[in-house]
Amino acid sequence: MNLQANKSNLKVSIVVSDLSSAGAGRWGGGSVRSFLLAQALQKLNYEVEILGFVFGEAAVFPQSEIQIHQFIGHNYPKFLGSAAELLKRIDGDIIYAMRPKPTTLGLSLWKKFRTRRPVILDIDDWELSWYGGEEWQYRPSWKQLYRDIFKPDGALRNPDHPLYLKFVERIAPKADAVTIHTKFLQERFGGVYIPNGKDTDLFNPINYDAAESRAFYGLSNYRVLMFPGAPRPYKGVEDILTALDILNEPDLRLVIVGGSPYDDYDAQLMEKWGRWIIKLPKSPPTQMPKIVAAAHIIVVPQRNTPAALAQFPLKLTDGMAMAKPILATKVGDIPEIVGETAFLVEPACPEEMALQIKSIFADWDAASDRGRQARIRCIEAYSISAMATTLESVIASL
């Protein structure tokens, strides 16, 4: 294939493991890595399609130029039928597999074997970290192995069981190129560093009035700390809530946008810290700038865990693009991403967070100036355009 051909004639097929409302389809897909890469590819004048399985509730996607093809996800053996349908539908000149999983890289490499189309692998999470990382072992008894294979809900019927994930991680070098979004993942897998970009035209504070946004969402009476994402234990929301306990100032609130699609963790937080929490419903990506505009401070209190180290918190660029003061922890790539434009504290340290919150509000003009500097930094290094520039060189290398 001649990649020097007119780019407008070339198509990229992005293969995603889970396009459900709890997977890459959450929030309409707009802020998820696969959709950010799709936007960057569109900037380069490639035609883009996203293909993936739906394990669970189907997501609703807004109309766009990106073609989306969904296939019902099943456990083995029915999964083989769904996989055959997806493979038949892939018609891109380049295949872009999201994460080293059987449902993505495994199928993409099979398509490469049959068609010789190049495969790029993107790694935006360390899948095995959810199972204990390198320590995970599968050592069943013969009886358990039989159950895992032959019972209708047997563990090995899951197409992305960690046993299969471990194998697919080993064949990741079979991809023609690898892209990653954190230095932690780069050290583990190699590849080209492409941090998540933000649509800085959509996320532009000049188009929104903070006071009007707060009034619209019923937040006018509060100083708003905002966590625009899905809470999980490693994301440190409990530390911020403990900091609010320490401060005990009645007009402070933590606004959580969207909540967790994974489990009942939200309910656990509400039960213990409900007096500090305001929940806003899941909203389409185009509405997020208006929501973020209502914040005084964006909080990104990641804890120092393998799961956190492997991720690029999209909440950072939400806040940076909207010129908001950001309170974050010194975890992973966060200090490098924000530079001198955010307020950084040690992870899992509510006392330090409480002091920093107090300090931010005590000198609001200085905090706001840092927010403006953060937007400049975001445009230069963490925009969709910046993403596209690096992606272009990756594709040229094929």
N, C-alpha and C positions, 0 to 999 in steps of 0.2 A: 504494500500500500504506500502511495506517495503522499506523505504528510505535508509536502510543500504545495500541494494543490490548494485551490481557493478554499479557505476555511468555511465559507458559507455553504460549500458542498459537503462538508464533513459532519458526521453525527456522532454524538457520544451517548452511550447507554450506561446509565448509573444504576448499579444493582444493589438493592437494599434488602436487608434480612427481614425487616418488620415494618410495614407501612401502616400499622394499626394506629388507633388513637392513643395508645400507650407507647408506641414506638416512634419511628421517624415521622409519623403523621400527626403527632401532637402539635397543638397550636397551628394547625393547618400547614405544618411543614416549614413555614417561613424562616424560623430561626434555627433549624436543625442543620447539621453539617452538610448532609447530602444536598439540601436545597441551596445552601450558600455556595457550594461548589458549582451547582447548576447555574446560579446567577452569574458567577464569575466566568463560566464557559460561554454563556450567552453574550457577555461583554466582548468576548473574543470572536463573536459571530459564528459559533458552533450551534448546530441544532442539538437539542438535548431531550432525552427521555429518561424517566425514572421508572424502574421496574422493581417490584418487591412483593413479598407475601403479606397476607393479613392474618396474623394469629390473634384472634379476639375481635374486638369491636372495630369496624371499619371507620377510617377517618374521613372527614369531609374537607376537600381541598378547594380553595378559591380558584376561579378560572384564571389561567395564565397561559403563556406560550409554551410552558414545559409540559410535555406529554407525560401522563402518569398512568401506568398499567399495573393493576392490582390482581393478585392471584391468591385464592383461598389457601391458607396455610394448614397443613395437616401434620400429624405425626407419621412416622414410617408405619406401614409401607405406602399409604395413600399419598404421602409427600412426593413420591417419585413421579406421580402423575402431574402434580402441580409444577414440579421442577421441569418436567418435559415441556409443559406449556410455556413457562417463562423462557426457557432456552430457545424455543421456536420463535418467540416474539422479539428477542434481542436482534436488532439489525444495525447497531451503531458501528462505525468504522473503528472506534476505540471503545473498550469496555472499562468502566471505572467501578471497581468492587469496593463497597463500603465495609471495612473491617475484615480481618482474616477469619471468616466463618465458613462452614460448609455451604450455607445458604447464599453466600455471596462470592467469596474468592473461589471456593470449590467449584461452583457452577461456572464461574467466569473462566477459570482455567480449562474446564472441559470444553467450553465454547471456543477458546483459543486453540485448543488441540484440533478441533474440527474445522476451524475457519482461518486460522493463522492471524486473527485480529489481535492487536496488542492489548495487554491488560495492565491498567494502573491500579494499585491497591492503596486505598486511603485507610489510615488507622487513627481513629480519634478516641479510642478507649482501649484499655487492656482488659479484654474479656475475662481472662482467667483470674483477674484480681477479685472478681465477685465470688470466687470459689476458694480463695486462699492463696492464689498465685502459684509460685513454684512448688509450694508444699502440697498442692492437691494431688491425690493419688486415687486411682480406681482399682481397688483390690477386693472384689466381691467374692463371697463364697459361691460354690457351684449352684447352690439353690437360689441365691440372690441374682446371679447372672442369668439363670433361666427366667426368673421373674422379670428382670429388666428388659429381656429380649421379647418374651412371649406374652406377657400380660398386656391388655389393651392400653393401660396407662404406664407401662414399663419405662423406666428412665431412659434406656438406650433407644427408645422410639422417638425421642426428641431430636429433631435434625441438628440442633446446636448444643447437644450435650457436651459438657466440658471435655470428655474423652476425645470427641471429634474436634473440638476447638484446639486442643493441644496438638493434634496431628496437623491441622491446617496452619497453625502458627509456624510449624517447621517447614512447610512448603511455601511460606510467604515469599522467599527469594525467587520463586518461579515467576513472579510478576515482573513485567518489563520495567516498571518504575514504582516507587513507593512514596507517598506523601503522608506527612504527619503534622500534628498541630501543637505538640509540646516537646520540650527538650527531653523529658523523661522517656517518652515513646521513641524519640530519635536515638537515644542511647541504647534502647532495647532492640529496635528494629531497623535502625538506619533510616535512610530516606531524606526527602527534601522537606524542609520546614515551611509549611503554609499555614500561618495562624488564621483563625476564623475572622472573616471580615464582616463589616456591618454596612448596611445601605445608609451612608451618611447623608444622603439627600432626603430619604424618608425620615431618618432619625436626626432631625435638625431643629434645635430648640427655638430658632427664630419663628417657626410656624406654630408655636404653642405658647399659651399663657399659663404659667404655673398655677396662679391663683384660680383661674377659671377651671383648670383641670381638677384641682382639689375640690372645688365647689361641685363639679359634675359628679365626682365619685363620693361625695359626702365626707370629705376629709378636711374641710376648711378649719375645723377647731383643733387640728392636731399638727404636731411636728412629725413629719412622716419619714420613717426609715423604711425602705422598700427592698424586698427580696423578690425580684421578678422571675421566679422559676419554681421548680419542683423540689420541696424540702426532702432531704434524705440525711441520715445521721452524720455522714462524713462532710456535709456542707455547712455544719456549724451553726445552724439556726438556733439551737438550744443555747449556745454561748451568747448570742445577741440578746435572747430573751432573759437570760440570767443577768446580763448587763443592765437591762431595763428594770429588773427587780432591784438591783443595787442602786440605780439612780432614783427609782420610785417617784418619777415626775409624771403627774397625771395626764399631761397633754402629749406625751410620747406614745407612738404606736408603731408596731411593725406590720406593714402591709405585705401580705403574701399573695402573689398573683398567679392564678392557675392551679396551684396546689399539686400534690403528688398523684400521678395516675397509676402508681405501682402498688400501693398498700394503704394501710390506715394510719400512717405516720402523722398526717395532718391532725387526725382526731386525737392522737396522743399529745401533740403539742397544745391543742385547744384545751384539753382536759387540765393540763398543768399551768398553762400561761394564757388562757383565754382572754384575760382582762387587757393584755397588751396587743392582741392580734386582731387585725381586720383582714378578712379574706375577700379578694376580688376574683370573679370567675375567670375561667379560661377565655381568652380573647383572640381574635384573628391577628396575625402579625401586623397588619396595617393599623391596628388600633393601639399597638404597644407604645409608640412614641407619645401618644396622648396620656397614657397611663403613667409612663416613666416621668413625664413632665410634672406630674403631681407630687413627686418625691422631693423631699429636702436632701436626703442622703440615700445613696444606693449602697447596700451592705453585701459583701462577698466574704463571709467568715469561714472559708474552707478550713478543715482540719488536716493535719499532716498524715494522710493515709495513702496507700498505693492508688486507691480509686480516685482520690482528689488529685494526686500528682499526674495522673494520666489524662486529666481533662483540662480543657480550656474553658473557663466559666464565661458563657455568653453574657451573663449579667454585667461583666466588666465593660464590654463594649456597648451595651445598652446605656450604661451610665456615662461612659466617656463620650459617646456620640451626642448625648443630650446635655453635655457640659455640667453634669451633676458632681458634687463632692462625693467621693467614693471612700468607704471604710472597708478595708480588706486585710487579709492576713498574709504573712510572709511565707507562703506555701507554693512550691513548684515554680511555675513561670510568672506568677502574679507580679512580683517586684519588677521583673524585666518588662512586662507588658505595660505597666502603668508608669514606670520610671519615677519621677518626682511629682507626678500629678495626682497622687492619691494619698490617703492617710493609712499607713500600714502598722499593724500590731502583730504580736506573736499569736499563733493559733491556740485555740482552747484556753484563752485567757480573758474571761469576762470582765475582770477588774480593769485591765488595760483598755478594753473596748469601752467600758463605761466612762473612763477618763477621757478617751478620745472623742466620744460623742459630745461630752460636756464642752471640750475644747473647740470642737467644730462650731457649735452654736454660739460660743462665747465670742468668736471672731468670724462672723458670717461672711464679711467682705473678702477676707483672705481665703476662706474655704471656697467661695464662689469663683475666685480667680483661679484656683487650682482646677476647678471644674472646666473653666474655659480653656486652660492649657491642655486638659485631658482630651477635649474635642479636637484640638489641633493635632495632637499626637495620634488620635484615632484615624483621622483623615489620611495622615501621612503613612501610617504603618498597618492599620487594622481596618481598612475599608474594603469593599468588594473589588474596587479597582486595584488596590495593592495585591489582593489575592489573585486577581486575573493576571497581573504582570508575572508573578512567579509561576503560575500554572502554565503560562504560555511557554516558558523555558523548559518546563518538564515535558510538555508534549513535543516540543521541538527536538528534544533529546531522543525520542523514540525512533 
